[in-house]
């Protein structure tokens, strides 16, 4: 947990003590989400520069099948 507080504090440019006093768990959630997005964009740029396919979405097969079914219903295809 201390490493997480240090990491979030560095990301936001505040002292860890200030993060502990004024921060909230939402800060950790948003910092983590922001870092994941940055990593995703960076990896896709790296793959594109090498002519590789983009990173596959982080979805389960069930989630992807549900998306496919919703798309089929919207277009009227079977």
C-alpha positions in Angstrom: 0.0 0.0 0.0 2.8 2.4 0.8 4.3 1.9 -2.7 0.9 2.8 -4.2 0.7 6.0 -2.1 4.2 6.9 -3.2 3.4 6.2 -6.9 0.1 8.2 -6.8 1.8 11.1 -5.0 4.6 11.2 -7.6 2.0 11.0 -10.5 0.1 14.0 -9.0 3.3 15.9 -7.9 2.4 16.1 -4.2 4.1 14.8 -1.1 2.8 11.5 0.1 1.9 13.1 3.5 -0.3 15.6 1.6 -1.9 12.8 -0.3 -2.7 11.0 2.9 -4.2 14.1 4.4 -6.2 15.3 1.4 -6.4 12.4 -0.9 -9.1 9.8 -1.4 -9.3 6.3 -2.7 -10.7 7.7 -5.9 -7.3 9.3 -6.5 -5.7 5.8 -6.5 -8.4 4.5 -8.8 -8.1 7.3 -11.3 -4.3 7.2 -11.2 -4.3 3.5 -12.0 -6.9 3.9 -14.8 -4.9 6.8 -16.3 -1.7 4.8 -16.2 -3.4 1.8 -17.8 -4.7 4.1 -20.6 -1.2 5.6 -21.1 0.3 2.1 -21.3 -2.4 1.1 -23.8 -1.8 4.1 -26.1 2.0 3.7 -25.9 1.8 0.0 -26.7 -0.5 0.6 -29.7 1.9 3.3 -31.0 4.8 0.9 -30.6 2.9 -1.9 -32.4 1.8 0.5 -35.2 5.4 1.6 -35.8 6.4 -2.0 -36.2 3.5 -2.8 -38.5 1.8 -5.1 -35.9 -1.9 -5.4 -35.0 -3.1 -3.2 -32.2 -3.5 -4.5 -28.7 -6.6 -6.7 -28.3 -9.3 -5.3 -26.0 -9.2 -6.6 -22.4 -12.6 -8.3 -22.6 -13.8 -11.8 -21.9 -15.2 -13.9 -24.6 -18.7 -13.6 -23.1 -18.4 -9.8 -23.2 -17.3 -9.8 -26.8 -20.2 -12.2 -27.8 -22.7 -9.9 -26.1 -21.3 -7.0 -28.1 -21.6 -9.0 -31.3 -25.2 -9.9 -30.5 -26.1 -6.3 -29.8 -24.5 -5.2 -33.1 -26.4 -7.9 -35.0 -29.7 -6.7 -33.5 -29.0 -3.1 -34.5 -28.2 -4.0 -38.1 -30.9 -6.7 -38.4 -28.5 -9.4 -39.4 -28.6 -13.0 -38.3 
